[in-house]
Amino acid sequence: MPPQPNPNAVFLNIPYDQDFQSLYIAYIVGLYQLGLTPFLTSGIPGGERRLDRILALIQSCRYSIHDLSRVELSATPPATPRFNMPLELGLTITWAKMHPKRHTWFLWESIHRRIQKSMSDLDGTDAHIHSGTVVGVLSELRNAFVRDGAPSVQAMMVAYSAVESSIHEILEGAGTRNLYAAATFRELCLLARGAARLTQEGIKDGLAT
Amino acid sequence: MIETVMPQSVYITSPIEPFESSIKHLRIPKIRQKALLALLDRAWARYSILDARSVNRTSAEFASTGARAHHEATEAIKEEGRELELTRRAETGKQRKSASAA
């Protein structure tokens, strides 16, 4: 049996593509704003043990978010649907069914009721709908993870803007354009955590609430 | 009777990890940490939150000015957020069009 999960850890199962970047930043910033810590599979090396490591990561997190808003075929030929995210969702559902007190998973989508079509076996599970917007992600995070003293969406938007405006320099420093690379993700987390601290200081002072 | 099903939500009571320990697992060199946090501070200041805070702390006379400055900064941020969204949507639309054309 794996050790108890980190009560603030959230496994983020999202598409790693250009179109998704602003929502990716929004998830990271929003989770830190709510006192939670995001984890991605991007840091996990490839190879035959990759799936084992992904499962271990899911097991180490108390929560997971599965964003199935990108169901389109890939733009680059051959046009292919993404199966990694549903696969990781399947692993998570199995783990949570076996140990419901150790894991809670959430479904995210951009369009109402599309999940009933794309994954009808999940009928009865309502997805959080972010409408493909940053505000939608932040607002739904607040709805999913309720915490006393949580900042308002407006305050979270300030943090998002501050982090988002620093991205260019992170990428330049890392010599990459890949925002999902493990090193870039870690730096993004540092900024998001720093922004959460600034937001909390603002709340203490009666501002940014 | 209208039946509605709401997406799941959880009430989080676990304490928030202190800043220093929460960034330890990121394994970022101290010098780089310092540079990135300085960058964030500058970005934060651009959004006038710190300015509004210092103005609010001065005197009652300045309180209204501070509140107004804060409101204006917030409106500017909201506007910028809307612009970011519009730009992102426009870019997404373009990419989808070019992808479907291909």
Boltz contact constraints between the chains, C-beta under 6 A:
constraints:
  - contact:
      token1: [A, 7]
      token2: [B, 14]
      max_distance: 6.0
  - contact:
      token1: [A, 8]
      token2: [B, 14]
      max_distance: 6.0
  - contact:
      token1: [A, 19]
      token2: [B, 92]
      max_distance: 6.0
  - contact:
      token1: [A, 22]
      token2: [B, 88]
      max_distance: 6.0
  - contact:
      token1: [A, 35]
      token2: [B, 16]
      max_distance: 6.0
  - contact:
      token1: [A, 75]
      token2: [B, 99]
      max_distance: 6.0
  - contact:
      token1: [A, 104]
      token2: [B, 10]
      max_distance: 6.0
  - contact:
      token1: [A, 126]
      token2: [B, 5]
      max_distance: 6.0
  - contact:
      token1: [A, 126]
      token2: [B, 7]
      max_distance: 6.0
  - contact:
      token1: [A, 128]
      token2: [B, 7]
      max_distance: 6.0
  - contact:
      token1: [A, 133]
      token2: [B, 85]
      max_distance: 6.0
  - contact:
      token1: [A, 143]
      token2: [B, 9]
      max_distance: 6.0
  - contact:
      token1: [A, 144]
      token2: [B, 9]
      max_distance: 6.0
  - contact:
      token1: [A, 145]
      token2: [B, 12]
      max_distance: 6.0
  - contact:
      token1: [A, 146]
      token2: [B, 9]
      max_distance: 6.0
  - contact:
      token1: [A, 146]
      token2: [B, 11]
      max_distance: 6.0
  - contact:
      token1: [A, 147]
      token2: [B, 12]
      max_distance: 6.0
  - contact:
      token1: [A, 157]
      token2: [B, 81]
      max_distance: 6.0
  - contact:
      token1: [A, 158]
      token2: [B, 47]
      max_distance: 6.0
  - contact:
      token1: [A, 158]
      token2: [B, 77]
      max_distance: 6.0
  - contact:
      token1: [A, 161]
      token2: [B, 47]
      max_distance: 6.0
  - contact:
      token1: [A, 161]
      token2: [B, 77]
      max_distance: 6.0
  - contact:
      token1: [A, 162]
      token2: [B, 43]
      max_distance: 6.0
  - contact:
      token1: [A, 162]
      token2: [B, 44]
      max_distance: 6.0
  - contact:
      token1: [A, 162]
      token2: [B, 47]
      max_distance: 6.0
  - contact:
      token1: [A, 165]
      token2: [B, 43]
      max_distance: 6.0
  - contact:
      token1: [A, 166]
      token2: [B, 39]
      max_distance: 6.0
  - contact:
      token1: [A, 166]
      token2: [B, 40]
      max_distance: 6.0
  - contact:
      token1: [A, 166]
      token2: [B, 43]
      max_distance: 6.0
  - contact:
      token1: [A, 169]
      token2: [B, 39]
      max_distance: 6.0
  - contact:
      token1: [A, 186]
      token2: [B, 26]
      max_distance: 6.0
  - contact:
      token1: [A, 186]
      token2: [B, 28]
      max_distance: 6.0
  - contact:
      token1: [A, 187]
      token2: [B, 36]
      max_distance: 6.0
  - contact:
      token1: [A, 189]
      token2: [B, 26]
      max_distance: 6.0
  - contact:
      token1: [A, 190]
      token2: [B, 23]
      max_distance: 6.0
  - contact:
      token1: [A, 190]
      token2: [B, 26]
      max_distance: 6.0
  - contact:
      token1: [A, 190]
      token2: [B, 28]
      max_distance: 6.0
  - contact:
      token1: [A, 190]
      token2: [B, 36]
      max_distance: 6.0
  - contact:
      token1: [A, 191]
      token2: [B, 36]
      max_distance: 6.0
  - contact:
      token1: [A, 191]
      token2: [B, 40]
      max_distance: 6.0
  - contact:
      token1: [A, 193]
      token2: [B, 22]
      max_distance: 6.0
  - contact:
      token1: [A, 193]
      token2: [B, 23]
      max_distance: 6.0
  - contact:
      token1: [A, 194]
      token2: [B, 37]
      max_distance: 6.0
  - contact:
      token1: [A, 194]
      token2: [B, 40]
      max_distance: 6.0
  - contact:
      token1: [A, 197]
      token2: [B, 19]
      max_distance: 6.0
  - contact:
      token1: [A, 198]
      token2: [B, 44]
      max_distance: 6.0
  - contact:
      token1: [A, 202]
      token2: [B, 49]
      max_distance: 6.0
  - contact:
      token1: [A, 205]
      token2: [B, 53]
      max_distance: 6.0
  - contact:
      token1: [A, 207]
      token2: [B, 53]
      max_distance: 6.0
  - contact:
      token1: [A, 208]
      token2: [B, 49]
      max_distance: 6.0
